[in-house]
Amino acid sequence: MSLKRSHSAGIRTSFSSGSDSGSKLGRQELYDELKKLAQSGQVFAPVDIALAIGAGEALVSRSLLGLAAEGYLEKVNTGQYRATPFAEIPQAEFLKALARASKTDSTRQRDLSEIGRLKQNNDVMRAKLLTAIAERDHYLAALKQHGIDPGPVPAPAPAAPVPSAGQNPPSPEPIAEGSPTPSGEGGAGNP
């Protein structure tokens, strides 16, 4: 072994020798800490739990991300969680969820967070739609109250055809010089 390699290996050993618990996650300690945080309702970061239970921050962060994807924690912000959904979770269910969360790969976690974002967006859009419907009903009732016929329901606008893969979208036809414009007025050369 070269001098550089043995020297750098010694440095790595000295940094990690302070605590062997950083490489292992105590499930009971994590469960107890999450129960305590669920009762207080406070927002926490992975580093807070890592310091409290003596585990590695990366390992705790991965576990919390997986538990949030499973729905056992509420992700408040990037790297911040709230354990309120965790308050009523029995330990056996927690252990199963933790096992699933530790097997979840980064692609699945990204997909689960995207699904959560889409569900939230769906809720926002549903609320806006319900507000628009209530507003429409209010104005229709006001018109009918004053004896005004609101007229027929407008027909939806026709959807533009979507070109399939490999096709170019249709381009508008060029207007020849001197020909009338769509509004019926003369072109640049016509009075």
Biotite code that builds the C-alpha atoms (Angstrom):
import biotite.structure as struc

atoms = struc.array([
    struc.Atom([0.000, 0.000, 0.000], chain_id="A", res_id=1, res_name="MET", atom_name="CA", element="C"),
    struc.Atom([1.357, 3.424, -0.858], chain_id="A", res_id=2, res_name="SER", atom_name="CA", element="C"),
    struc.Atom([2.016, 6.085, 1.717], chain_id="A", res_id=3, res_name="LEU", atom_name="CA", element="C"),
    struc.Atom([-0.806, 8.293, 0.391], chain_id="A", res_id=4, res_name="LYS", atom_name="CA", element="C"),
    struc.Atom([-3.346, 5.500, 0.536], chain_id="A", res_id=5, res_name="ARG", atom_name="CA", element="C"),
    struc.Atom([-2.432, 4.423, 4.066], chain_id="A", res_id=6, res_name="SER", atom_name="CA", element="C"),
    struc.Atom([-2.426, 8.029, 5.253], chain_id="A", res_id=7, res_name="HIS", atom_name="CA", element="C"),
    struc.Atom([-5.861, 8.794, 3.757], chain_id="A", res_id=8, res_name="SER", atom_name="CA", element="C"),
    struc.Atom([-7.265, 5.526, 5.121], chain_id="A", res_id=9, res_name="ALA", atom_name="CA", element="C"),
    struc.Atom([-6.100, 6.577, 8.575], chain_id="A", res_id=10, res_name="GLY", atom_name="CA", element="C"),
    struc.Atom([-7.853, 9.897, 8.236], chain_id="A", res_id=11, res_name="ILE", atom_name="CA", element="C"),
    struc.Atom([-11.096, 8.259, 7.166], chain_id="A", res_id=12, res_name="ARG", atom_name="CA", element="C"),
    struc.Atom([-10.895, 5.880, 10.087], chain_id="A", res_id=13, res_name="THR", atom_name="CA", element="C"),
    struc.Atom([-10.316, 8.700, 12.534], chain_id="A", res_id=14, res_name="SER", atom_name="CA", element="C"),
    struc.Atom([-13.368, 10.602, 11.281], chain_id="A", res_id=15, res_name="PHE", atom_name="CA", element="C"),
    struc.Atom([-15.688, 7.623, 11.456], chain_id="A", res_id=16, res_name="SER", atom_name="CA", element="C"),
    struc.Atom([-14.269, 6.113, 14.632], chain_id="A", res_id=17, res_name="SER", atom_name="CA", element="C"),
    struc.Atom([-16.096, 8.648, 16.803], chain_id="A", res_id=18, res_name="GLY", atom_name="CA", element="C"),
    struc.Atom([-19.370, 6.739, 16.512], chain_id="A", res_id=19, res_name="SER", atom_name="CA", element="C"),
    struc.Atom([-20.145, 3.388, 14.973], chain_id="A", res_id=20, res_name="ASP", atom_name="CA", element="C"),
    struc.Atom([-23.851, 4.107, 15.345], chain_id="A", res_id=21, res_name="SER", atom_name="CA", element="C"),
    struc.Atom([-23.675, 6.437, 12.325], chain_id="A", res_id=22, res_name="GLY", atom_name="CA", element="C"),
    struc.Atom([-23.670, 3.446, 10.006], chain_id="A", res_id=23, res_name="SER", atom_name="CA", element="C"),
    struc.Atom([-26.707, 1.778, 11.590], chain_id="A", res_id=24, res_name="LYS", atom_name="CA", element="C"),
    struc.Atom([-30.216, 3.043, 12.185], chain_id="A", res_id=25, res_name="LEU", atom_name="CA", element="C"),
    struc.Atom([-31.844, 2.006, 15.444], chain_id="A", res_id=26, res_name="GLY", atom_name="CA", element="C"),
    struc.Atom([-35.455, 1.258, 14.545], chain_id="A", res_id=27, res_name="ARG", atom_name="CA", element="C"),
    struc.Atom([-36.703, 1.484, 18.125], chain_id="A", res_id=28, res_name="GLN", atom_name="CA", element="C"),
    struc.Atom([-34.924, 4.808, 18.705], chain_id="A", res_id=29, res_name="GLU", atom_name="CA", element="C"),
    struc.Atom([-36.315, 6.191, 15.428], chain_id="A", res_id=30, res_name="LEU", atom_name="CA", element="C"),
    struc.Atom([-39.830, 5.024, 16.349], chain_id="A", res_id=31, res_name="TYR", atom_name="CA", element="C"),
    struc.Atom([-39.619, 6.585, 19.823], chain_id="A", res_id=32, res_name="ASP", atom_name="CA", element="C"),
    struc.Atom([-38.274, 9.871, 18.459], chain_id="A", res_id=33, res_name="GLU", atom_name="CA", element="C"),
    struc.Atom([-40.978, 10.088, 15.774], chain_id="A", res_id=34, res_name="LEU", atom_name="CA", element="C"),
    struc.Atom([-43.685, 9.364, 18.370], chain_id="A", res_id=35, res_name="LYS", atom_name="CA", element="C"),
    struc.Atom([-42.301, 12.159, 20.556], chain_id="A", res_id=36, res_name="LYS", atom_name="CA", element="C"),
    struc.Atom([-42.237, 14.568, 17.596], chain_id="A", res_id=37, res_name="LEU", atom_name="CA", element="C"),
    struc.Atom([-45.763, 13.533, 16.567], chain_id="A", res_id=38, res_name="ALA", atom_name="CA", element="C"),
    struc.Atom([-47.073, 14.481, 19.996], chain_id="A", res_id=39, res_name="GLN", atom_name="CA", element="C"),
    struc.Atom([-45.350, 17.875, 19.951], chain_id="A", res_id=40, res_name="SER", atom_name="CA", element="C"),
    struc.Atom([-46.375, 18.574, 16.320], chain_id="A", res_id=41, res_name="GLY", atom_name="CA", element="C"),
    struc.Atom([-43.174, 20.451, 15.567], chain_id="A", res_id=42, res_name="GLN", atom_name="CA", element="C"),
    struc.Atom([-41.379, 20.543, 12.212], chain_id="A", res_id=43, res_name="VAL", atom_name="CA", element="C"),
    struc.Atom([-38.035, 18.737, 12.151], chain_id="A", res_id=44, res_name="PHE", atom_name="CA", element="C"),
    struc.Atom([-35.160, 17.961, 9.809], chain_id="A", res_id=45, res_name="ALA", atom_name="CA", element="C"),
    struc.Atom([-33.271, 14.677, 9.365], chain_id="A", res_id=46, res_name="PRO", atom_name="CA", element="C"),
    struc.Atom([-30.271, 16.133, 11.181], chain_id="A", res_id=47, res_name="VAL", atom_name="CA", element="C"),
    struc.Atom([-32.406, 16.719, 14.294], chain_id="A", res_id=48, res_name="ASP", atom_name="CA", element="C"),
    struc.Atom([-33.361, 13.046, 14.468], chain_id="A", res_id=49, res_name="ILE", atom_name="CA", element="C"),
    struc.Atom([-29.849, 11.907, 13.535], chain_id="A", res_id=50, res_name="ALA", atom_name="CA", element="C"),
    struc.Atom([-28.420, 13.854, 16.475], chain_id="A", res_id=51, res_name="LEU", atom_name="CA", element="C"),
    struc.Atom([-31.159, 12.674, 18.831], chain_id="A", res_id=52, res_name="ALA", atom_name="CA", element="C"),
    struc.Atom([-30.748, 8.957, 18.096], chain_id="A", res_id=53, res_name="ILE", atom_name="CA", element="C"),
    struc.Atom([-27.059, 8.899, 17.175], chain_id="A", res_id=54, res_name="GLY", atom_name="CA", element="C"),
    struc.Atom([-27.459, 7.684, 13.593], chain_id="A", res_id=55, res_name="ALA", atom_name="CA", element="C"),
    struc.Atom([-26.011, 8.905, 10.316], chain_id="A", res_id=56, res_name="GLY", atom_name="CA", element="C"),
    struc.Atom([-27.832, 11.852, 8.786], chain_id="A", res_id=57, res_name="GLU", atom_name="CA", element="C"),
    struc.Atom([-27.866, 10.338, 5.279], chain_id="A", res_id=58, res_name="ALA", atom_name="CA", element="C"),
    struc.Atom([-29.433, 7.126, 6.571], chain_id="A", res_id=59, res_name="LEU", atom_name="CA", element="C"),
    struc.Atom([-32.048, 9.014, 8.593], chain_id="A", res_id=60, res_name="VAL", atom_name="CA", element="C"),
    struc.Atom([-32.787, 11.312, 5.652], chain_id="A", res_id=61, res_name="SER", atom_name="CA", element="C"),
    struc.Atom([-33.354, 8.351, 3.330], chain_id="A", res_id=62, res_name="ARG", atom_name="CA", element="C"),
    struc.Atom([-35.626, 6.675, 5.886], chain_id="A", res_id=63, res_name="SER", atom_name="CA", element="C"),
    struc.Atom([-37.668, 9.833, 6.464], chain_id="A", res_id=64, res_name="LEU", atom_name="CA", element="C"),
    struc.Atom([-38.057, 10.391, 2.733], chain_id="A", res_id=65, res_name="LEU", atom_name="CA", element="C"),
    struc.Atom([-39.318, 6.832, 2.337], chain_id="A", res_id=66, res_name="GLY", atom_name="CA", element="C"),
    struc.Atom([-41.697, 7.156, 5.294], chain_id="A", res_id=67, res_name="LEU", atom_name="CA", element="C"),
    struc.Atom([-43.040, 10.412, 3.832], chain_id="A", res_id=68, res_name="ALA", atom_name="CA", element="C"),
    struc.Atom([-43.560, 8.689, 0.478], chain_id="A", res_id=69, res_name="ALA", atom_name="CA", element="C"),
    struc.Atom([-45.477, 5.931, 2.299], chain_id="A", res_id=70, res_name="GLU", atom_name="CA", element="C"),
    struc.Atom([-47.683, 8.591, 3.945], chain_id="A", res_id=71, res_name="GLY", atom_name="CA", element="C"),
    struc.Atom([-46.464, 8.140, 7.526], chain_id="A", res_id=72, res_name="TYR", atom_name="CA", element="C"),
    struc.Atom([-44.845, 11.594, 7.662], chain_id="A", res_id=73, res_name="LEU", atom_name="CA", element="C"),
    struc.Atom([-45.915, 14.922, 6.216], chain_id="A", res_id=74, res_name="GLU", atom_name="CA", element="C"),
    struc.Atom([-43.264, 16.606, 4.064], chain_id="A", res_id=75, res_name="LYS", atom_name="CA", element="C"),
    struc.Atom([-43.538, 20.293, 4.920], chain_id="A", res_id=76, res_name="VAL", atom_name="CA", element="C"),
    struc.Atom([-40.673, 21.666, 2.878], chain_id="A", res_id=77, res_name="ASN", atom_name="CA", element="C"),
    struc.Atom([-37.480, 20.419, 1.315], chain_id="A", res_id=78, res_name="THR", atom_name="CA", element="C"),
    struc.Atom([-35.743, 18.487, 4.064], chain_id="A", res_id=79, res_name="GLY", atom_name="CA", element="C"),
    struc.Atom([-38.400, 19.315, 6.678], chain_id="A", res_id=80, res_name="GLN", atom_name="CA", element="C"),
    struc.Atom([-41.064, 16.993, 8.009], chain_id="A", res_id=81, res_name="TYR", atom_name="CA", element="C"),
    struc.Atom([-43.937, 16.873, 10.474], chain_id="A", res_id=82, res_name="ARG", atom_name="CA", element="C"),
    struc.Atom([-44.855, 13.619, 12.210], chain_id="A", res_id=83, res_name="ALA", atom_name="CA", element="C"),
    struc.Atom([-48.546, 14.314, 12.894], chain_id="A", res_id=84, res_name="THR", atom_name="CA", element="C"),
    struc.Atom([-49.778, 11.371, 10.741], chain_id="A", res_id=85, res_name="PRO", atom_name="CA", element="C"),
    struc.Atom([-47.427, 9.172, 12.790], chain_id="A", res_id=86, res_name="PHE", atom_name="CA", element="C"),
    struc.Atom([-49.240, 9.618, 16.111], chain_id="A", res_id=87, res_name="ALA", atom_name="CA", element="C"),
    struc.Atom([-51.545, 6.585, 15.780], chain_id="A", res_id=88, res_name="GLU", atom_name="CA", element="C"),
    struc.Atom([-49.125, 4.167, 14.054], chain_id="A", res_id=89, res_name="ILE", atom_name="CA", element="C"),
    struc.Atom([-48.444, 0.906, 15.946], chain_id="A", res_id=90, res_name="PRO", atom_name="CA", element="C"),
    struc.Atom([-44.851, -0.261, 16.089], chain_id="A", res_id=91, res_name="GLN", atom_name="CA", element="C"),
    struc.Atom([-45.445, -3.373, 13.952], chain_id="A", res_id=92, res_name="ALA", atom_name="CA", element="C"),
    struc.Atom([-46.880, -1.254, 11.128], chain_id="A", res_id=93, res_name="GLU", atom_name="CA", element="C"),
    struc.Atom([-43.973, 1.179, 11.480], chain_id="A", res_id=94, res_name="PHE", atom_name="CA", element="C"),
    struc.Atom([-41.439, -1.636, 11.101], chain_id="A", res_id=95, res_name="LEU", atom_name="CA", element="C"),
    struc.Atom([-43.146, -2.862, 7.922], chain_id="A", res_id=96, res_name="LYS", atom_name="CA", element="C"),
    struc.Atom([-43.266, 0.669, 6.521], chain_id="A", res_id=97, res_name="ALA", atom_name="CA", element="C"),
    struc.Atom([-39.615, 1.258, 7.393], chain_id="A", res_id=98, res_name="LEU", atom_name="CA", element="C"),
    struc.Atom([-38.645, -1.966, 5.620], chain_id="A", res_id=99, res_name="ALA", atom_name="CA", element="C"),
    struc.Atom([-40.574, -0.880, 2.520], chain_id="A", res_id=100, res_name="ARG", atom_name="CA", element="C"),
    struc.Atom([-39.123, 2.628, 2.734], chain_id="A", res_id=101, res_name="ALA", atom_name="CA", element="C"),
    struc.Atom([-35.565, 1.335, 2.926], chain_id="A", res_id=102, res_name="SER", atom_name="CA", element="C"),
    struc.Atom([-36.125, -0.752, -0.217], chain_id="A", res_id=103, res_name="LYS", atom_name="CA", element="C"),
    struc.Atom([-37.623, 2.166, -2.159], chain_id="A", res_id=104, res_name="THR", atom_name="CA", element="C"),
    struc.Atom([-35.219, 3.340, -4.818], chain_id="A", res_id=105, res_name="ASP", atom_name="CA", element="C"),
    struc.Atom([-34.710, 6.967, -5.786], chain_id="A", res_id=106, res_name="SER", atom_name="CA", element="C"),
    struc.Atom([-36.810, 6.654, -8.951], chain_id="A", res_id=107, res_name="THR", atom_name="CA", element="C"),
    struc.Atom([-39.794, 5.378, -6.978], chain_id="A", res_id=108, res_name="ARG", atom_name="CA", element="C"),
    struc.Atom([-39.347, 8.103, -4.376], chain_id="A", res_id=109, res_name="GLN", atom_name="CA", element="C"),
    struc.Atom([-39.266, 10.717, -7.120], chain_id="A", res_id=110, res_name="ARG", atom_name="CA", element="C"),
    struc.Atom([-42.404, 9.188, -8.663], chain_id="A", res_id=111, res_name="ASP", atom_name="CA", element="C"),
    struc.Atom([-44.186, 9.125, -5.298], chain_id="A", res_id=112, res_name="LEU", atom_name="CA", element="C"),
    struc.Atom([-43.311, 12.759, -4.616], chain_id="A", res_id=113, res_name="SER", atom_name="CA", element="C"),
    struc.Atom([-44.521, 13.667, -8.118], chain_id="A", res_id=114, res_name="GLU", atom_name="CA", element="C"),
    struc.Atom([-47.796, 11.823, -7.436], chain_id="A", res_id=115, res_name="ILE", atom_name="CA", element="C"),
    struc.Atom([-48.162, 13.780, -4.200], chain_id="A", res_id=116, res_name="GLY", atom_name="CA", element="C"),
    struc.Atom([-47.544, 17.045, -6.039], chain_id="A", res_id=117, res_name="ARG", atom_name="CA", element="C"),
    struc.Atom([-50.099, 16.127, -8.714], chain_id="A", res_id=118, res_name="LEU", atom_name="CA", element="C"),
    struc.Atom([-52.692, 15.206, -6.072], chain_id="A", res_id=119, res_name="LYS", atom_name="CA", element="C"),
    struc.Atom([-52.150, 18.561, -4.388], chain_id="A", res_id=120, res_name="GLN", atom_name="CA", element="C"),
    struc.Atom([-52.488, 20.338, -7.748], chain_id="A", res_id=121, res_name="ASN", atom_name="CA", element="C"),
    struc.Atom([-55.667, 18.342, -8.422], chain_id="A", res_id=122, res_name="ASN", atom_name="CA", element="C"),
    struc.Atom([-57.131, 19.508, -5.106], chain_id="A", res_id=123, res_name="ASP", atom_name="CA", element="C"),
    struc.Atom([-56.322, 23.138, -5.940], chain_id="A", res_id=124, res_name="VAL", atom_name="CA", element="C"),
    struc.Atom([-57.880, 22.855, -9.407], chain_id="A", res_id=125, res_name="MET", atom_name="CA", element="C"),
    struc.Atom([-60.992, 21.135, -7.996], chain_id="A", res_id=126, res_name="ARG", atom_name="CA", element="C"),
    struc.Atom([-61.436, 23.993, -5.513], chain_id="A", res_id=127, res_name="ALA", atom_name="CA", element="C"),
    struc.Atom([-61.108, 26.567, -8.326], chain_id="A", res_id=128, res_name="LYS", atom_name="CA", element="C"),
    struc.Atom([-63.632, 24.667, -10.450], chain_id="A", res_id=129, res_name="LEU", atom_name="CA", element="C"),
    struc.Atom([-66.133, 24.471, -7.591], chain_id="A", res_id=130, res_name="LEU", atom_name="CA", element="C"),
    struc.Atom([-65.708, 28.205, -6.989], chain_id="A", res_id=131, res_name="THR", atom_name="CA", element="C"),
    struc.Atom([-66.330, 28.955, -10.682], chain_id="A", res_id=132, res_name="ALA", atom_name="CA", element="C"),
    struc.Atom([-69.451, 26.746, -10.707], chain_id="A", res_id=133, res_name="ILE", atom_name="CA", element="C"),
    struc.Atom([-70.813, 28.463, -7.576], chain_id="A", res_id=134, res_name="ALA", atom_name="CA", element="C"),
    struc.Atom([-70.156, 31.869, -9.142], chain_id="A", res_id=135, res_name="GLU", atom_name="CA", element="C"),
    struc.Atom([-71.906, 30.839, -12.373], chain_id="A", res_id=136, res_name="ARG", atom_name="CA", element="C"),
    struc.Atom([-74.928, 29.556, -10.431], chain_id="A", res_id=137, res_name="ASP", atom_name="CA", element="C"),
    struc.Atom([-75.073, 32.816, -8.466], chain_id="A", res_id=138, res_name="HIS", atom_name="CA", element="C"),
    struc.Atom([-75.126, 34.962, -11.610], chain_id="A", res_id=139, res_name="TYR", atom_name="CA", element="C"),
    struc.Atom([-77.678, 32.713, -13.352], chain_id="A", res_id=140, res_name="LEU", atom_name="CA", element="C"),
    struc.Atom([-79.958, 32.970, -10.329], chain_id="A", res_id=141, res_name="ALA", atom_name="CA", element="C"),
    struc.Atom([-79.581, 36.775, -10.317], chain_id="A", res_id=142, res_name="ALA", atom_name="CA", element="C"),
    struc.Atom([-80.474, 36.945, -14.010], chain_id="A", res_id=143, res_name="LEU", atom_name="CA", element="C"),
    struc.Atom([-83.528, 34.726, -13.558], chain_id="A", res_id=144, res_name="LYS", atom_name="CA", element="C"),
    struc.Atom([-84.608, 36.710, -10.500], chain_id="A", res_id=145, res_name="GLN", atom_name="CA", element="C"),
    struc.Atom([-84.788, 39.865, -12.633], chain_id="A", res_id=146, res_name="HIS", atom_name="CA", element="C"),
    struc.Atom([-86.555, 38.031, -15.465], chain_id="A", res_id=147, res_name="GLY", atom_name="CA", element="C"),
    struc.Atom([-83.587, 38.043, -17.809], chain_id="A", res_id=148, res_name="ILE", atom_name="CA", element="C"),
    struc.Atom([-83.141, 35.009, -20.024], chain_id="A", res_id=149, res_name="ASP", atom_name="CA", element="C"),
    struc.Atom([-79.461, 34.004, -19.897], chain_id="A", res_id=150, res_name="PRO", atom_name="CA", element="C"),
    struc.Atom([-79.749, 32.451, -23.352], chain_id="A", res_id=151, res_name="GLY", atom_name="CA", element="C"),
    struc.Atom([-78.546, 29.088, -24.548], chain_id="A", res_id=152, res_name="PRO", atom_name="CA", element="C"),
    struc.Atom([-75.550, 27.377, -23.030], chain_id="A", res_id=153, res_name="VAL", atom_name="CA", element="C"),
    struc.Atom([-72.497, 28.248, -25.147], chain_id="A", res_id=154, res_name="PRO", atom_name="CA", element="C"),
    struc.Atom([-71.023, 25.403, -27.155], chain_id="A", res_id=155, res_name="ALA", atom_name="CA", element="C"),
    struc.Atom([-67.505, 24.388, -26.186], chain_id="A", res_id=156, res_name="PRO", atom_name="CA", element="C"),
    struc.Atom([-64.763, 25.583, -28.508], chain_id="A", res_id=157, res_name="ALA", atom_name="CA", element="C"),
    struc.Atom([-63.608, 22.889, -30.937], chain_id="A", res_id=158, res_name="PRO", atom_name="CA", element="C"),
    struc.Atom([-60.303, 21.370, -29.982], chain_id="A", res_id=159, res_name="ALA", atom_name="CA", element="C"),
    struc.Atom([-57.453, 21.859, -32.408], chain_id="A", res_id=160, res_name="ALA", atom_name="CA", element="C"),
    struc.Atom([-56.222, 18.575, -33.899], chain_id="A", res_id=161, res_name="PRO", atom_name="CA", element="C"),
    struc.Atom([-53.054, 17.387, -32.236], chain_id="A", res_id=162, res_name="VAL", atom_name="CA", element="C"),
    struc.Atom([-50.447, 16.204, -34.746], chain_id="A", res_id=163, res_name="PRO", atom_name="CA", element="C"),
    struc.Atom([-49.205, 12.696, -34.126], chain_id="A", res_id=164, res_name="SER", atom_name="CA", element="C"),
    struc.Atom([-45.520, 11.909, -33.710], chain_id="A", res_id=165, res_name="ALA", atom_name="CA", element="C"),
    struc.Atom([-43.542, 12.629, -36.839], chain_id="A", res_id=166, res_name="GLY", atom_name="CA", element="C"),
    struc.Atom([-46.095, 15.047, -38.354], chain_id="A", res_id=167, res_name="GLN", atom_name="CA", element="C"),
    struc.Atom([-45.597, 18.765, -38.594], chain_id="A", res_id=168, res_name="ASN", atom_name="CA", element="C"),
    struc.Atom([-48.426, 20.972, -37.370], chain_id="A", res_id=169, res_name="PRO", atom_name="CA", element="C"),
    struc.Atom([-50.463, 22.537, -40.199], chain_id="A", res_id=170, res_name="PRO", atom_name="CA", element="C"),
    struc.Atom([-49.162, 25.956, -41.140], chain_id="A", res_id=171, res_name="SER", atom_name="CA", element="C"),
    struc.Atom([-51.466, 28.831, -42.050], chain_id="A", res_id=172, res_name="PRO", atom_name="CA", element="C"),
    struc.Atom([-51.842, 29.514, -45.759], chain_id="A", res_id=173, res_name="GLU", atom_name="CA", element="C"),
    struc.Atom([-49.888, 32.555, -46.914], chain_id="A", res_id=174, res_name="PRO", atom_name="CA", element="C"),
    struc.Atom([-51.913, 35.519, -48.127], chain_id="A", res_id=175, res_name="ILE", atom_name="CA", element="C"),
    struc.Atom([-50.945, 36.474, -51.666], chain_id="A", res_id=176, res_name="ALA", atom_name="CA", element="C"),
    struc.Atom([-50.108, 40.115, -52.274], chain_id="A", res_id=177, res_name="GLU", atom_name="CA", element="C"),
    struc.Atom([-53.068, 42.000, -53.640], chain_id="A", res_id=178, res_name="GLY", atom_name="CA", element="C"),
    struc.Atom([-55.633, 39.464, -52.450], chain_id="A", res_id=179, res_name="SER", atom_name="CA", element="C"),
    struc.Atom([-58.230, 40.530, -49.905], chain_id="A", res_id=180, res_name="PRO", atom_name="CA", element="C"),
    struc.Atom([-57.437, 39.917, -46.247], chain_id="A", res_id=181, res_name="THR", atom_name="CA", element="C"),
    struc.Atom([-59.776, 37.802, -44.129], chain_id="A", res_id=182, res_name="PRO", atom_name="CA", element="C"),
    struc.Atom([-61.496, 40.947, -42.853], chain_id="A", res_id=183, res_name="SER", atom_name="CA", element="C"),
    struc.Atom([-62.462, 41.860, -46.421], chain_id="A", res_id=184, res_name="GLY", atom_name="CA", element="C"),
    struc.Atom([-60.153, 44.860, -46.705], chain_id="A", res_id=185, res_name="GLU", atom_name="CA", element="C"),
    struc.Atom([-57.705, 45.215, -49.553], chain_id="A", res_id=186, res_name="GLY", atom_name="CA", element="C"),
    struc.Atom([-54.104, 44.097, -49.308], chain_id="A", res_id=187, res_name="GLY", atom_name="CA", element="C"),
    struc.Atom([-51.119, 46.420, -49.331], chain_id="A", res_id=188, res_name="ALA", atom_name="CA", element="C"),
    struc.Atom([-51.536, 47.206, -53.026], chain_id="A", res_id=189, res_name="GLY", atom_name="CA", element="C"),
    struc.Atom([-55.372, 47.400, -53.083], chain_id="A", res_id=190, res_name="ASN", atom_name="CA", element="C"),
    struc.Atom([-57.237, 50.501, -51.985], chain_id="A", res_id=191, res_name="PRO", atom_name="CA", element="C"),
])
